[in-house]
Amino acid sequence: MRSWVRRRLRSFGYAFRGLAVGWAGPNFRIQLVAAATVLFLAGVYSLTRAEFGLLLVAITIVLSAELANTAVERVCDLIAELHGIGFDARIRDIKDMAAAAVLVAAIGAAAIGVTVLVRA
């Protein structure tokens, strides 16, 4: 049982380390500032718990997508470096699709934010 607990604690440590690595990316920090701004506005407008929950879900999706995008980009860069690949259209496409996933999440989050905050 103790080894199970130790493994779980270690896995949380790895996840927090991943957050720290993500924090190093400028896009993640920009998105955190945007999230803080939205949460500040949510407090100013005294949103309902349901509206606040929608904003939290949207923020979480965008930040998660950004972390996944960063991971995909790093894997692509590693593969290109290890195999001595210069420009490769497939790697470009993979990285662009991962970035597009963040864009789609951000547009959806912005739509939720406008819908919730504009009526307030």
Secondary structure, DSSP 8 states (H G I E B T S, - for coil): -HHHHHHHHHHHHHHHHHHHHHHTSHHHHHHHHHHHHHHHHHHHTT--HHHHHHHHHHHHHHHHHHHHHHHHHHHHHHHHHHTT----HHHHHHHHHHHHHHHHHHHHHHHHHHHHHHH-
